[in-house]
């Protein structure tokens, strides 16, 4: 069964149950009202019967007959009983349901009612010059029964009609509520390996449907990144790996071709070692780029302070490069140091910061590198500025593509995988990265990481 039908059916049954309970309550209260009203009518009939029957000896016969014909109209199937209270009632005078207890209640309270099957009875104690009497009128409530039958039909019609109307309204509402989900399903069915760039648009804001669309879009981002990484690895890694391998094989071939002196063999092995080291470094960076997605597991995220991570990275970098000039700027930090804490994978962020600082140092040719940390607004901003060669305007948009290197840095050692790795790490932390550059004056890479929500 479809979800919208389940919603409509569940809502219809629950609402109809309330309507049925409400209708039963109405019927029960109306039945009680009809019974009380009929008992009052029987009591009035008993008063009339007593007045006419027991006072007949005090009235002129002509007057009595005229009054009787005008006022003592009987109820359908009405039975009247006048029982002297001075002596026990004669056997067979009263029906079985009007027992001695009923007469005793009339004597004690002056009024009593009784219900047996479809017959209602009301009795009163009446005092006359001839003595005390119990005047009883009994009759079925034909009019009341007819009213109850009519009410049952009306309530049954209301329940059935209400169920149909409620189901139609619930079905319409379910269709309206699930329409965005149907749209999302249609969009999802149109996404395959050839158009992973497509994203789900829910048309809603700040609701569960939007959260589903957002979660699916994040899943598509991860899938697209993984596939792009594989494609780039396959298409570019072979070329990058081929260069040092070709050099190694060439050196080995030269060493094996003809007789060489010991010094020539040593120089050959030195060149082979150099190219092998380059190959090892490239393989390590490629594996790190391909496997960084594993760290997207939320369990790897801990509470970390960005300023402490930057200090650690700079200290480690300075130890490895004693002549480096890396200057930290902490002038625009928030007053509350807790605002510098975020949920992050500290190791991955250190890798990202180290890559950026290493790039800035490498392309600055020994000049000072400035690292600015700011915590104003909803983001923590890290800006790394160098005074190096800069990036041409036509290349600035491609520097985050794997293996891309600008033409003006080809003579500087590198593989073109550092910035793509940094971008992936920042993306995992739901942050932003952008670059600005002026050829001949330097480059600035800006990272923005969302602050932790308190």
N, C-alpha and C positions, 0 to 999 in steps of 0.2 A: 504494500500500500504506500502511495506517495505521502510525503511529509505533509503537504497541504491538506490532503484528505484526512490524515490522522489528526491534524490540528482542528479542522472543521468538525470532525466527528466527536473528538474529545470535548471541544467547547460546546457543541450541541447537546451532548449527553449531560454534561455537568449543569449547563444552564437549564435544560429541560427538567432535570431532577429538581432544581430549585422551584421551577414553575409548578411542577406536580405537587410538591410539598405545599406551596402557596395555595394551589387550588383545593387540595384536601383540607387545608385549614379553613378556607372560605366555606367549603361545603359543610364541615363539621360545625362551625359557628352558626351558619345559616340554619342547619338542622336543629340545633339547640334553640335558636330563636323561634323557629316555626313551632317547636314543641311547647315552649313557654307561652307563645301567643295562643296556641290552641287550648292549653290548660286554662288560660284566662278566659277564653271564650266559653269553655265548659263551665267554669265557675259562674260566669254571668248567666249562662243558661240555667244553672242550678238555682240561682237567685230568682230568675223569672218563673221557673217551674214552682218553686216554693211559694212565691207570692200569689200565683194564680191558683195553684192546686189547693194549698192549705188555707187560703183566705177566701175560697169560693163560697163557703157557707155564710160569709158576712156580706156578700154582694148579691144584688138582685140578679136573678137568672139571665135576664136580657142583657144587662150590662156585662156580666161575666162572659157570656157567649161572644159578644161583640169584641171585647178586649182580647179574648183568646184567639179569635180569628185574625186580629190585627198584629198581635205581638208575640205569640207563642209559636212562631214558625220553627219547626224542628230541623235539626241538622240531618243530613243523609244517614240513614241507619242508626238514628239516635235511640238510645234506651234510657228510660227514666225510672229511678227507684226512690221511693219514700219509705224510710225505715224508722219506726218508732224506737226511741232510745230507752224507753222505760222498760221494755221487755226484750229479750233476745230475739233476733230476727228469725222468722219462720224458715224452716229448712226448705231449700229450693227457691227462696225468694230472690236471692242474689247469685250471680255466676260465681264460679270457683275462685277466680282471681280477686274478687272482692271479699276477702276473708274477714275473720273477726279482728285481725290486726288492723285492717283498713278502717273498720268502724271505730275501733279504740283510738286510732290516730285522729279521727274526726272529733270524737268526744274530747280528747285531750287538747288538741290545737284549734279546733273549730274549722279546720280545713285540711284536706288530704288529696293527693293525686296518685294515680296508679296507671301503669302502662303494661299491657299484656298483648304481645303480637302486634297487630295493627290497630288495636283498640286502646283508646285513651279514656280515662275516667277521672272525674273531679267530684268531690263530695264536700258539702258544707253542713255545719250544724245550724239548725233553724229552730228558733223558739216561737211557739204559737200558743194561743189560748187553750189549744187542745193538748199541749205538751211539747216535749222536745223531740225533734226529728232529724234524721240524717237524710239530706236530699242529695241524690247521686245522679249525675248525667254521664253516660258513656257513649262514645261514637268513634268510628274510624275517621282519621283526618284526611279525607279524600282530596280536599283542596291543597292541603300542605304536601301530600304525597305527589300530587301533580306538579306542584312548584318544585319539589326536589328532583323529580324526573327531568323537568325542563332545565333546572340548574345543572344537573349532571351532563346533559347533552351540550349545554353551552360551554361548560368547563372542558369537556372532552374535545370539543371543536377548538377551543382556545389552545389546549395543549398540543393537539396535532398540527394546527396551523402555525402555532408558535415555533414548534420544532422545525417545520419546513422553512419558515422565514429565518430562524436563527441559523440553520445549516447553510442557507444561501448567503446570508451576511457573513458567516464565519468563513465560508469558502472564498467569497470575494476578498475578505480581509486577508486570509492566508495567501491568496494570489498576489495581493498588493505587497504584503510583507516579504514574500519570497521571490518577488520579481527580480530584485537585484541579484539574488543568489542564482536564479535561472540565467540571468545575463552573464554572471561570472562563469557559470558552467559552459555556456556557449563560447565565451572567449577562451576558456581553458582548452576546449576541444580543438580550437583553431591553432594552438601553439604546438609546434613540433621542433625537431632538431634544426630545421631550416630557417625558423623565424623566432629564435629564442630572445630576440631583442624586444618582442612584443611584451606589454605589461597589462595587468588587469586594471580596469577602471570600474569602480563600483557605483559611482554617482552619489554615494552617501558620505557623511562626515561623522566621525566620532561615534560609530556604532559597531556592533559585532560583525556586520557584513564588511565594513571597511577594514576591521582588524583581520578578517580572513583574507581579504584581497592584499593587504599589506604583508601578511605572513607569506602568502603565495608568491608575491613579487620578490620578497627577500630570498625565498627558495630559488626562484628563477635567476636572481642575481648570482647566487652561489653556483648554480648549475652552469650558467653562461660563463662565469669566470673559470670554472673547472674545464669546460670544453675549450674555451679560448686558450687557456694555459696549455692544454694538450696539443691543440692545433699549432700554437706558436712553438711549443717544444719540438714537435715533429718537424715542422717546416724550417725552423731556424737553428735548433740545436745541432742538427746534422752538419750544417755548414760551419757553425762555430767550433764544433768538435773536430771537424776535418782539418782545420788549419794547423793546430799543434800536432795532430797525428801525422799529417803530411810532412811537417818539419822533422818530427822524430824519425819517421821512416827514411826520409832523405839523408839525415845524418848517419843512420845505421847503414844505409846503402853505401854512402861514401866511405864509411869505416871498413866495410867488408870488401870494397873494390880496391884491390892492389895493396901493396905493402905501405904501411905508415910508420912514422917514428912514434916513440912513446909519447912525446909531447903532442903530436897531432891526434893520437888516440885520446889523450886526456882532454884536449880542447873539444873533441867530438863528443865525449861523454858529458862535459860541462854544458854544451848546447842542448844535448838530449835531456839532461836534468832540468835545465831552464824551461824547455817546452813541456816537460812532464809536469813540472810545478804549475805552469799555466793551465794545463789540462786538468789537474786535480782541483785547482781553485775554481775553474769554470764548472766542473761537475758538482762541486759542493754548493755553489750558488744556484745552479739549476735545480738541484734536489731541494734546496731550501725554498725556492720559489714555487716548485710543484707541490710541496708537502705542507706549506704554511696553512692551508685550509683546514688541516686537522685540528689546529688550535682554536677553531670556531666553537668548540665545545664549551658551553657556559661554565662547566666545572673548572676550566683553566683560568677563569677570571677571578682576581682577588682585588682587595682595596689597595690602591697604590697612589702615592703622591708624585705628581709630574715633576716638581722641582727636584725631588730626591733622585728620581730616575735620571734626569738630565745631568745632575752633578756627578753621579756614578759613571755615566757614559763619558763625560768630559775627562774625568780623572783617569779612567782606563785608557782613553785615547792619548792623553798627555804622557802616560807612562810608556806607551808603545811608540810615541812620536815626540821625543823630548824637545824638538825644535818647533813644534806646532804652537801657534798663537791662537788659542780658542778662548774667547771672552764671553762670559755669561752676563746677561743684563736682567736683573730682577727688580727694576724700578717700579713697575706697574702691577704689582701683585695685590690681590684682594686683602682686606684687613683680616678676614677670617681664614686661617690656613687650611681649614677643612674644605674650602671651596676648590682647593687644588687636588683633592682626592677624587679619583674616579675608579669605577670597576673596570679592570683591564688585565690583559695578559702582560705582566711586567717584562718578561723575556722578549716577547715580540716587539713591544714598544722600544726596548733598548736596542734591538736589531735595527728598527726603523731610524731611531735617532743616530745610531752609529753610522749607518749607511749615508745619511744626509751630511753628517759632519765630515765623514771621510771624503765624500764627493766635493764638498766645499773646500776642504784643505787641499785635495789633489788638484783642483782646477784653479786654485788661487796662487799657485806657485810660491808658497811660503808666506803669503800675506795674511793679515789678521782675518779671522772668521768670527763674526758676532752672532750670538744666540740670544734671542729675546723671548722672555716668557711673560705673558700677560694673562690676567684672570678676570677681566672686566666683561660684563654681559653674560649670556648663557653659555659661552664657550671658553675653554682654555686654549689660548693661542700660543703656538711655538713658531717663531720665524728665524730661519737660519740664512744669514746673508754672507756672501763671499765677495771678494774683489778680483774675481778671475776673468776668464775670457768672455763670459756671457754666452747666451744662446740666441741664434738668429730667430727673427720673428716667424719665419716659415717652419721652424723646427720646434717652437715652444709647445705646440699642441701635441707633439708626438713623443715627447721625452718619457712619458709613462708607458709607452708601448714596449713590450719585451724586445731586447736586442737592438733597439734603435739607438744610434749615436749620431750627433750632429757632425756636419762635415768639418767644423773648425776644431774638433777635439780628437780627430782620428789618430794623431801622433801621440796621444796620451793613453796609457794602458787602461783598458776597461772592457767590460763584456756587455753592457747595456741591460743588465738585469736588476741593478740596485734600486732604481726608482720604481719600476713595476712592483718589486717586492714591497717597498715602502707603501705604495698605493693600496696594495692588498691588505696590509696590516692595518692601515688607517680605516679602510672600508670595513674591516671586521669589527673595529671599535665604533662604527657608525659616525666616523668623523669625515672631515673634508680636507683636501689637499689641493693647492694651486701654486703655480710658479709664475714669477715675473722676472724679466731680465733685460739688461741693456748691454749690447755687445761692446766689449772692451772695458766695461765698468763693473760687471759682476751680475750675480743671480741671487734671487731671494725665493726660498721655498717656505710656504706658510702652511702649517697644520692647524686644524681646529678640531678639538675633541669636546664633545658635549659634557657639561658638568653633571656630577651626580645629583639626582633628585632627592631632596631630604623629605 
